Amino acid sequence: RAVPPPSRPLRRAEVRAACVHRLAVPGAPSCRGLALGRTSATLHAHGADRALRLYTVSSAPAAPLRLAHTLADPVANAAWVHACFSGDGEYFPADRSTTHDRYELCLWHVDDGSLADRLPGPRVGVTGLSWHLARSFLAASTSDGLVDMWGPRMDWKAFAPAFRALEMNAVYIERRTKIGFLVVI
């Protein structure tokens, strides 16, 4: 039976909550961050051991959490600072601060735990991370007071079929002719 909405705003004393389960997060010593997926079927925890853990959440009271993936980067071995889920729950971005206070966002697939992409940021720290609920945009608030917006990469060949991406900047020389300028690449 559906409960009708209240006819007036609830007062603080009228809001009641109940703790359904209180349990230790397996394998996550001193948990520093939690995020619950949009459908509440996936839980993320990261702790002092520099590993990200994804759990599947079930309604069974005997075993409400089951470890699905342990995500870590043994090369950089940097501490994870912030993490969240994408709006559709397919991706899991996490931020880590690397050397020289430069941040890097790692984008993981939730289904198989594989690394989808690395997004290197500028030389600032990240103070918060949030994914848009309906679109493919990721916002990272930084320590310099700005917000970095990450979105899908553009495929410029779709706009100009003759487009050619360069590995580095091309050097060209402009020479003056009788008619005008001649560009030599």
Secondary structure, 3 states (H helix, E strand, C coil): CCCCCCCCCCCHHHCCCCCCCCCCCCCCCCCCEEEECCCCCEEEEECCCCCEEEEEECCCCCCCEEEEEEECCCCCCCCEEEECCCCCCCEEEEEEECHHHCEEEEEEECCCCCEEEEEECCCCCEEEEEECCCCCCEEEEECCCCEEEECCCCCHHHCCCCCCCCCCCCCCEEEECCCCEEEEC
